[in-house]
Amino acid sequence: MSDPEAQARLQSLLDRLEDARGRLEAAEDSEAAVDVLQDLVQLGKEVQAEIERQKREGPAGAPD
């Protein structure tokens, strides 16, 4: 995968995942932890959508 846009999307998802991990570790109460977990659910949906996008588009530079 050499598509710069795809790489940027994946990097953004990874950054958001790392941010959520840090927020979850820092959560001081169950309500804060639940908020982070809800964010992770949404992030998981976005990751799945990106996986599906990559499957549809196939490898970058592949012949049509």
PyMOL Python script that loads the backbone (N, CA, C, O; Angstrom):
from pymol import cmd

cmd.read_pdbstr("""\
ATOM      1  N   MET A   1       0.851  -1.173   0.000  1.00  0.00           N
ATOM      2  CA  MET A   1       0.000   0.000   0.000  1.00  0.00           C
ATOM      3  C   MET A   1       0.893   1.231   0.000  1.00  0.00           C
ATOM      4  O   MET A   1       1.561   1.508   0.996  1.00  0.00           O
ATOM      5  N   SER A   2       0.913   1.970  -1.099  1.00  0.00           N
ATOM      6  CA  SER A   2       1.739   3.159  -1.169  1.00  0.00           C
ATOM      7  C   SER A   2       0.909   4.415  -1.355  1.00  0.00           C
ATOM      8  O   SER A   2       1.466   5.500  -1.518  1.00  0.00           O
ATOM      9  N   ASP A   3      -0.397   4.291  -1.335  1.00  0.00           N
ATOM     10  CA  ASP A   3      -1.288   5.427  -1.479  1.00  0.00           C
ATOM     11  C   ASP A   3      -1.124   6.344  -0.265  1.00  0.00           C
ATOM     12  O   ASP A   3      -1.435   5.942   0.856  1.00  0.00           O
ATOM     13  N   PRO A   4      -0.642   7.566  -0.474  1.00  0.00           N
ATOM     14  CA  PRO A   4      -0.429   8.472   0.672  1.00  0.00           C
ATOM     15  C   PRO A   4      -1.704   8.772   1.458  1.00  0.00           C
ATOM     16  O   PRO A   4      -1.650   8.930   2.678  1.00  0.00           O
ATOM     17  N   GLU A   5      -2.839   8.851   0.785  1.00  0.00           N
ATOM     18  CA  GLU A   5      -4.089   9.107   1.499  1.00  0.00           C
ATOM     19  C   GLU A   5      -4.447   7.941   2.409  1.00  0.00           C
ATOM     20  O   GLU A   5      -4.876   8.146   3.544  1.00  0.00           O
ATOM     21  N   ALA A   6      -4.274   6.726   1.920  1.00  0.00           N
ATOM     22  CA  ALA A   6      -4.567   5.543   2.737  1.00  0.00           C
ATOM     23  C   ALA A   6      -3.622   5.483   3.926  1.00  0.00           C
ATOM     24  O   ALA A   6      -4.040   5.169   5.041  1.00  0.00           O
ATOM     25  N   GLN A   7      -2.365   5.778   3.696  1.00  0.00           N
ATOM     26  CA  GLN A   7      -1.402   5.779   4.795  1.00  0.00           C
ATOM     27  C   GLN A   7      -1.761   6.837   5.830  1.00  0.00           C
ATOM     28  O   GLN A   7      -1.643   6.598   7.032  1.00  0.00           O
ATOM     29  N   ALA A   8      -2.195   8.000   5.372  1.00  0.00           N
ATOM     30  CA  ALA A   8      -2.585   9.066   6.300  1.00  0.00           C
ATOM     31  C   ALA A   8      -3.804   8.651   7.117  1.00  0.00           C
ATOM     32  O   ALA A   8      -3.877   8.930   8.314  1.00  0.00           O
ATOM     33  N   ARG A   9      -4.776   7.976   6.462  1.00  0.00           N
ATOM     34  CA  ARG A   9      -5.962   7.511   7.197  1.00  0.00           C
ATOM     35  C   ARG A   9      -5.566   6.491   8.259  1.00  0.00           C
ATOM     36  O   ARG A   9      -6.042   6.549   9.393  1.00  0.00           O
ATOM     37  N   LEU A  10      -4.701   5.567   7.890  1.00  0.00           N
ATOM     38  CA  LEU A  10      -4.268   4.545   8.845  1.00  0.00           C
ATOM     39  C   LEU A  10      -3.484   5.167   9.996  1.00  0.00           C
ATOM     40  O   LEU A  10      -3.657   4.770  11.149  1.00  0.00           O
ATOM     41  N   GLN A  11      -2.630   6.129   9.697  1.00  0.00           N
ATOM     42  CA  GLN A  11      -1.860   6.787  10.750  1.00  0.00           C
ATOM     43  C   GLN A  11      -2.784   7.545  11.695  1.00  0.00           C
ATOM     44  O   GLN A  11      -2.572   7.548  12.908  1.00  0.00           O
ATOM     45  N   SER A  12      -3.807   8.186  11.142  1.00  0.00           N
ATOM     46  CA  SER A  12      -4.780   8.901  11.967  1.00  0.00           C
ATOM     47  C   SER A  12      -5.510   7.942  12.903  1.00  0.00           C
ATOM     48  O   SER A  12      -5.694   8.239  14.083  1.00  0.00           O
ATOM     49  N   LEU A  13      -5.923   6.795  12.375  1.00  0.00           N
ATOM     50  CA  LEU A  13      -6.604   5.801  13.215  1.00  0.00           C
ATOM     51  C   LEU A  13      -5.677   5.305  14.319  1.00  0.00           C
ATOM     52  O   LEU A  13      -6.104   5.150  15.463  1.00  0.00           O
ATOM     53  N   LEU A  14      -4.418   5.058  13.986  1.00  0.00           N
ATOM     54  CA  LEU A  14      -3.453   4.599  14.985  1.00  0.00           C
ATOM     55  C   LEU A  14      -3.240   5.663  16.064  1.00  0.00           C
ATOM     56  O   LEU A  14      -3.192   5.351  17.254  1.00  0.00           O
ATOM     57  N   ASP A  15      -3.113   6.914  15.638  1.00  0.00           N
ATOM     58  CA  ASP A  15      -2.933   8.002  16.605  1.00  0.00           C
ATOM     59  C   ASP A  15      -4.135   8.102  17.549  1.00  0.00           C
ATOM     60  O   ASP A  15      -3.974   8.278  18.756  1.00  0.00           O
ATOM     61  N   ARG A  16      -5.332   7.987  16.985  1.00  0.00           N
ATOM     62  CA  ARG A  16      -6.541   8.048  17.806  1.00  0.00           C
ATOM     63  C   ARG A  16      -6.618   6.871  18.771  1.00  0.00           C
ATOM     64  O   ARG A  16      -7.081   7.027  19.901  1.00  0.00           O
ATOM     65  N   LEU A  17      -6.169   5.700  18.338  1.00  0.00           N
ATOM     66  CA  LEU A  17      -6.160   4.527  19.202  1.00  0.00           C
ATOM     67  C   LEU A  17      -5.194   4.733  20.368  1.00  0.00           C
ATOM     68  O   LEU A  17      -5.522   4.423  21.513  1.00  0.00           O
ATOM     69  N   GLU A  18      -4.011   5.253  20.073  1.00  0.00           N
ATOM     70  CA  GLU A  18      -3.030   5.517  21.132  1.00  0.00           C
ATOM     71  C   GLU A  18      -3.560   6.566  22.111  1.00  0.00           C
ATOM     72  O   GLU A  18      -3.357   6.449  23.319  1.00  0.00           O
ATOM     73  N   ASP A  19      -4.238   7.587  21.587  1.00  0.00           N
ATOM     74  CA  ASP A  19      -4.829   8.608  22.445  1.00  0.00           C
ATOM     75  C   ASP A  19      -5.884   7.991  23.369  1.00  0.00           C
ATOM     76  O   ASP A  19      -5.920   8.280  24.565  1.00  0.00           O
ATOM     77  N   ALA A  20      -6.728   7.150  22.806  1.00  0.00           N
ATOM     78  CA  ALA A  20      -7.777   6.507  23.605  1.00  0.00           C
ATOM     79  C   ALA A  20      -7.171   5.605  24.676  1.00  0.00           C
ATOM     80  O   ALA A  20      -7.669   5.555  25.801  1.00  0.00           O
ATOM     81  N   ARG A  21      -6.107   4.898  24.334  1.00  0.00           N
ATOM     82  CA  ARG A  21      -5.436   4.043  25.319  1.00  0.00           C
ATOM     83  C   ARG A  21      -4.941   4.875  26.496  1.00  0.00           C
ATOM     84  O   ARG A  21      -5.121   4.500  27.654  1.00  0.00           O
ATOM     85  N   GLY A  22      -4.320   6.002  26.187  1.00  0.00           N
ATOM     86  CA  GLY A  22      -3.833   6.883  27.246  1.00  0.00           C
ATOM     87  C   GLY A  22      -4.957   7.433  28.103  1.00  0.00           C
ATOM     88  O   GLY A  22      -4.832   7.510  29.325  1.00  0.00           O
ATOM     89  N   ARG A  23      -6.058   7.818  27.462  1.00  0.00           N
ATOM     90  CA  ARG A  23      -7.208   8.333  28.220  1.00  0.00           C
ATOM     91  C   ARG A  23      -7.818   7.249  29.093  1.00  0.00           C
ATOM     92  O   ARG A  23      -8.258   7.520  30.211  1.00  0.00           O
ATOM     93  N   LEU A  24      -7.847   6.012  28.583  1.00  0.00           N
ATOM     94  CA  LEU A  24      -8.412   4.916  29.372  1.00  0.00           C
ATOM     95  C   LEU A  24      -7.538   4.636  30.593  1.00  0.00           C
ATOM     96  O   LEU A  24      -8.046   4.417  31.693  1.00  0.00           O
ATOM     97  N   GLU A  25      -6.227   4.646  30.391  1.00  0.00           N
ATOM     98  CA  GLU A  25      -5.319   4.429  31.519  1.00  0.00           C
ATOM     99  C   GLU A  25      -5.448   5.538  32.562  1.00  0.00           C
ATOM    100  O   GLU A  25      -5.288   5.292  33.758  1.00  0.00           O
ATOM    101  N   ALA A  26      -5.737   6.755  32.107  1.00  0.00           N
ATOM    102  CA  ALA A  26      -5.824   7.897  33.019  1.00  0.00           C
ATOM    103  C   ALA A  26      -7.215   8.084  33.617  1.00  0.00           C
ATOM    104  O   ALA A  26      -7.401   8.920  34.500  1.00  0.00           O
ATOM    105  N   ALA A  27      -8.183   7.317  33.147  1.00  0.00           N
ATOM    106  CA  ALA A  27      -9.560   7.480  33.635  1.00  0.00           C
ATOM    107  C   ALA A  27      -9.603   7.240  35.135  1.00  0.00           C
ATOM    108  O   ALA A  27      -9.120   6.225  35.637  1.00  0.00           O
ATOM    109  N   GLU A  28     -10.191   8.196  35.835  1.00  0.00           N
ATOM    110  CA  GLU A  28     -10.235   8.111  37.290  1.00  0.00           C
ATOM    111  C   GLU A  28     -11.539   7.555  37.831  1.00  0.00           C
ATOM    112  O   GLU A  28     -11.646   7.249  39.018  1.00  0.00           O
ATOM    113  N   ASP A  29     -12.534   7.423  36.956  1.00  0.00           N
ATOM    114  CA  ASP A  29     -13.791   6.848  37.421  1.00  0.00           C
ATOM    115  C   ASP A  29     -14.419   6.046  36.288  1.00  0.00           C
ATOM    116  O   ASP A  29     -13.989   6.111  35.136  1.00  0.00           O
ATOM    117  N   SER A  30     -15.431   5.301  36.646  1.00  0.00           N
ATOM    118  CA  SER A  30     -16.050   4.413  35.662  1.00  0.00           C
ATOM    119  C   SER A  30     -16.738   5.187  34.541  1.00  0.00           C
ATOM    120  O   SER A  30     -16.776   4.714  33.405  1.00  0.00           O
ATOM    121  N   GLU A  31     -17.275   6.354  34.834  1.00  0.00           N
ATOM    122  CA  GLU A  31     -17.954   7.145  33.800  1.00  0.00           C
ATOM    123  C   GLU A  31     -16.956   7.592  32.726  1.00  0.00           C
ATOM    124  O   GLU A  31     -17.256   7.546  31.533  1.00  0.00           O
ATOM    125  N   ALA A  32     -15.790   8.019  33.154  1.00  0.00           N
ATOM    126  CA  ALA A  32     -14.756   8.421  32.194  1.00  0.00           C
ATOM    127  C   ALA A  32     -14.303   7.217  31.360  1.00  0.00           C
ATOM    128  O   ALA A  32     -14.078   7.342  30.157  1.00  0.00           O
ATOM    129  N   ALA A  33     -14.172   6.072  31.994  1.00  0.00           N
ATOM    130  CA  ALA A  33     -13.761   4.861  31.284  1.00  0.00           C
ATOM    131  C   ALA A  33     -14.823   4.455  30.257  1.00  0.00           C
ATOM    132  O   ALA A  33     -14.486   4.042  29.148  1.00  0.00           O
ATOM    133  N   VAL A  34     -16.090   4.570  30.620  1.00  0.00           N
ATOM    134  CA  VAL A  34     -17.171   4.235  29.692  1.00  0.00           C
ATOM    135  C   VAL A  34     -17.143   5.171  28.491  1.00  0.00           C
ATOM    136  O   VAL A  34     -17.361   4.733  27.362  1.00  0.00           O
ATOM    137  N   ASP A  35     -16.879   6.450  28.718  1.00  0.00           N
ATOM    138  CA  ASP A  35     -16.784   7.406  27.608  1.00  0.00           C
ATOM    139  C   ASP A  35     -15.683   7.000  26.632  1.00  0.00           C
ATOM    140  O   ASP A  35     -15.872   7.041  25.417  1.00  0.00           O
ATOM    141  N   VAL A  36     -14.538   6.609  27.173  1.00  0.00           N
ATOM    142  CA  VAL A  36     -13.426   6.186  26.318  1.00  0.00           C
ATOM    143  C   VAL A  36     -13.801   4.909  25.570  1.00  0.00           C
ATOM    144  O   VAL A  36     -13.504   4.779  24.382  1.00  0.00           O
ATOM    145  N   LEU A  37     -14.442   3.980  26.242  1.00  0.00           N
ATOM    146  CA  LEU A  37     -14.842   2.735  25.594  1.00  0.00           C
ATOM    147  C   LEU A  37     -15.838   2.998  24.467  1.00  0.00           C
ATOM    148  O   LEU A  37     -15.794   2.327  23.436  1.00  0.00           O
ATOM    149  N   GLN A  38     -16.727   3.960  24.651  1.00  0.00           N
ATOM    150  CA  GLN A  38     -17.653   4.323  23.581  1.00  0.00           C
ATOM    151  C   GLN A  38     -16.890   4.896  22.386  1.00  0.00           C
ATOM    152  O   GLN A  38     -17.221   4.617  21.234  1.00  0.00           O
ATOM    153  N   ASP A  39     -15.866   5.701  22.675  1.00  0.00           N
ATOM    154  CA  ASP A  39     -15.022   6.214  21.598  1.00  0.00           C
ATOM    155  C   ASP A  39     -14.327   5.070  20.867  1.00  0.00           C
ATOM    156  O   ASP A  39     -14.184   5.099  19.645  1.00  0.00           O
ATOM    157  N   LEU A  40     -13.895   4.062  21.625  1.00  0.00           N
ATOM    158  CA  LEU A  40     -13.226   2.917  21.015  1.00  0.00           C
ATOM    159  C   LEU A  40     -14.166   2.110  20.124  1.00  0.00           C
ATOM    160  O   LEU A  40     -13.744   1.565  19.104  1.00  0.00           O
ATOM    161  N   VAL A  41     -15.427   2.037  20.506  1.00  0.00           N
ATOM    162  CA  VAL A  41     -16.417   1.352  19.663  1.00  0.00           C
ATOM    163  C   VAL A  41     -16.519   2.069  18.316  1.00  0.00           C
ATOM    164  O   VAL A  41     -16.511   1.432  17.263  1.00  0.00           O
ATOM    165  N   GLN A  42     -16.614   3.396  18.362  1.00  0.00           N
ATOM    166  CA  GLN A  42     -16.695   4.176  17.129  1.00  0.00           C
ATOM    167  C   GLN A  42     -15.414   4.017  16.315  1.00  0.00           C
ATOM    168  O   GLN A  42     -15.463   3.868  15.094  1.00  0.00           O
ATOM    169  N   LEU A  43     -14.293   4.048  16.981  1.00  0.00           N
ATOM    170  CA  LEU A  43     -13.018   3.878  16.297  1.00  0.00           C
ATOM    171  C   LEU A  43     -12.938   2.503  15.639  1.00  0.00           C
ATOM    172  O   LEU A  43     -12.426   2.375  14.527  1.00  0.00           O
ATOM    173  N   GLY A  44     -13.436   1.488  16.312  1.00  0.00           N
ATOM    174  CA  GLY A  44     -13.465   0.143  15.736  1.00  0.00           C
ATOM    175  C   GLY A  44     -14.281   0.096  14.461  1.00  0.00           C
ATOM    176  O   GLY A  44     -13.908  -0.585  13.506  1.00  0.00           O
ATOM    177  N   LYS A  45     -15.392   0.815  14.439  1.00  0.00           N
ATOM    178  CA  LYS A  45     -16.213   0.877  13.230  1.00  0.00           C
ATOM    179  C   LYS A  45     -15.458   1.556  12.097  1.00  0.00           C
ATOM    180  O   LYS A  45     -15.544   1.135  10.943  1.00  0.00           O
ATOM    181  N   GLU A  46     -14.725   2.598  12.427  1.00  0.00           N
ATOM    182  CA  GLU A  46     -13.950   3.297  11.411  1.00  0.00           C
ATOM    183  C   GLU A  46     -12.803   2.431  10.887  1.00  0.00           C
ATOM    184  O   GLU A  46     -12.490   2.459   9.697  1.00  0.00           O
ATOM    185  N   VAL A  47     -12.180   1.664  11.780  1.00  0.00           N
ATOM    186  CA  VAL A  47     -11.128   0.733  11.357  1.00  0.00           C
ATOM    187  C   VAL A  47     -11.709  -0.304  10.403  1.00  0.00           C
ATOM    188  O   VAL A  47     -11.111  -0.606   9.370  1.00  0.00           O
ATOM    189  N   GLN A  48     -12.870  -0.847  10.745  1.00  0.00           N
ATOM    190  CA  GLN A  48     -13.514  -1.838   9.874  1.00  0.00           C
ATOM    191  C   GLN A  48     -13.836  -1.235   8.515  1.00  0.00           C
ATOM    192  O   GLN A  48     -13.649  -1.885   7.486  1.00  0.00           O
ATOM    193  N   ALA A  49     -14.320   0.007   8.505  1.00  0.00           N
ATOM    194  CA  ALA A  49     -14.625   0.677   7.241  1.00  0.00           C
ATOM    195  C   ALA A  49     -13.357   0.867   6.409  1.00  0.00           C
ATOM    196  O   ALA A  49     -13.386   0.721   5.187  1.00  0.00           O
ATOM    197  N   GLU A  50     -12.257   1.188   7.062  1.00  0.00           N
ATOM    198  CA  GLU A  50     -10.985   1.356   6.336  1.00  0.00           C
ATOM    199  C   GLU A  50     -10.505   0.021   5.779  1.00  0.00           C
ATOM    200  O   GLU A  50      -9.988  -0.035   4.663  1.00  0.00           O
ATOM    201  N   ILE A  51     -10.670  -1.042   6.538  1.00  0.00           N
ATOM    202  CA  ILE A  51     -10.300  -2.378   6.046  1.00  0.00           C
ATOM    203  C   ILE A  51     -11.110  -2.715   4.803  1.00  0.00           C
ATOM    204  O   ILE A  51     -10.566  -3.198   3.810  1.00  0.00           O
ATOM    205  N   GLU A  52     -12.403  -2.460   4.862  1.00  0.00           N
ATOM    206  CA  GLU A  52     -13.259  -2.731   3.702  1.00  0.00           C
ATOM    207  C   GLU A  52     -12.859  -1.871   2.504  1.00  0.00           C
ATOM    208  O   GLU A  52     -12.860  -2.349   1.369  1.00  0.00           O
ATOM    209  N   ARG A  53     -12.520  -0.608   2.753  1.00  0.00           N
ATOM    210  CA  ARG A  53     -12.080   0.287   1.680  1.00  0.00           C
ATOM    211  C   ARG A  53     -10.815  -0.266   1.029  1.00  0.00           C
ATOM    212  O   ARG A  53     -10.696  -0.285  -0.196  1.00  0.00           O
ATOM    213  N   GLN A  54      -9.877  -0.713   1.853  1.00  0.00           N
ATOM    214  CA  GLN A  54      -8.627  -1.255   1.328  1.00  0.00           C
ATOM    215  C   GLN A  54      -8.868  -2.524   0.514  1.00  0.00           C
ATOM    216  O   GLN A  54      -8.211  -2.745  -0.503  1.00  0.00           O
ATOM    217  N   LYS A  55      -9.799  -3.349   0.954  1.00  0.00           N
ATOM    218  CA  LYS A  55     -10.120  -4.563   0.213  1.00  0.00           C
ATOM    219  C   LYS A  55     -10.717  -4.225  -1.155  1.00  0.00           C
ATOM    220  O   LYS A  55     -10.385  -4.854  -2.160  1.00  0.00           O
ATOM    221  N   ARG A  56     -11.600  -3.223  -1.180  1.00  0.00           N
ATOM    222  CA  ARG A  56     -12.223  -2.821  -2.455  1.00  0.00           C
ATOM    223  C   ARG A  56     -11.192  -2.233  -3.414  1.00  0.00           C
ATOM    224  O   ARG A  56     -11.196  -2.530  -4.609  1.00  0.00           O
ATOM    225  N   GLU A  57     -10.311  -1.397  -2.870  1.00  0.00           N
ATOM    226  CA  GLU A  57      -9.348  -0.708  -3.726  1.00  0.00           C
ATOM    227  C   GLU A  57      -8.214  -1.625  -4.137  1.00  0.00           C
ATOM    228  O   GLU A  57      -7.579  -1.403  -5.168  1.00  0.00           O
ATOM    229  N   GLY A  58      -7.952  -2.647  -3.350  1.00  0.00           N
ATOM    230  CA  GLY A  58      -6.884  -3.578  -3.673  1.00  0.00           C
ATOM    231  C   GLY A  58      -5.513  -2.938  -3.477  1.00  0.00           C
ATOM    232  O   GLY A  58      -5.403  -1.793  -3.039  1.00  0.00           O
ATOM    233  N   PRO A  59      -4.484  -3.688  -3.804  1.00  0.00           N
ATOM    234  CA  PRO A  59      -3.127  -3.180  -3.648  1.00  0.00           C
ATOM    235  C   PRO A  59      -2.880  -1.982  -4.563  1.00  0.00           C
ATOM    236  O   PRO A  59      -3.322  -1.965  -5.712  1.00  0.00           O
ATOM    237  N   ALA A  60      -2.188  -1.008  -4.055  1.00  0.00           N
ATOM    238  CA  ALA A  60      -1.868   0.176  -4.872  1.00  0.00           C
ATOM    239  C   ALA A  60      -0.995  -0.239  -6.042  1.00  0.00           C
ATOM    240  O   ALA A  60      -0.053  -1.016  -5.881  1.00  0.00           O
ATOM    241  N   GLY A  61      -1.304   0.268  -7.190  1.00  0.00           N
ATOM    242  CA  GLY A  61      -0.522  -0.016  -8.371  1.00  0.00           C
ATOM    243  C   GLY A  61      -0.851  -1.325  -9.047  1.00  0.00           C
ATOM    244  O   GLY A  61      -0.204  -1.684 -10.031  1.00  0.00           O
ATOM    245  N   ALA A  62      -1.849  -2.059  -8.544  1.00  0.00           N
ATOM    246  CA  ALA A  62      -2.221  -3.328  -9.177  1.00  0.00           C
ATOM    247  C   ALA A  62      -2.922  -3.048 -10.490  1.00  0.00           C
ATOM    248  O   ALA A  62      -3.681  -2.084 -10.587  1.00  0.00           O
ATOM    249  N   PRO A  63      -2.688  -3.866 -11.499  1.00  0.00           N
ATOM    250  CA  PRO A  63      -3.387  -3.668 -12.776  1.00  0.00           C
ATOM    251  C   PRO A  63      -4.884  -3.899 -12.617  1.00  0.00           C
ATOM    252  O   PRO A  63      -5.319  -4.741 -11.831  1.00  0.00           O
ATOM    253  N   ASP A  64      -5.669  -3.129 -13.386  1.00  0.00           N
ATOM    254  CA  ASP A  64      -7.129  -3.258 -13.310  1.00  0.00           C
ATOM    255  C   ASP A  64      -7.645  -4.457 -14.036  1.00  0.00           C
ATOM    256  O   ASP A  64      -8.853  -4.693 -14.058  1.00  0.00           O
TER     257      ASP A  64
END
""", "prot")
cmd.dss("prot")
cmd.show_as("cartoon", "prot")
cmd.util.cbc("prot")
cmd.orient("prot")
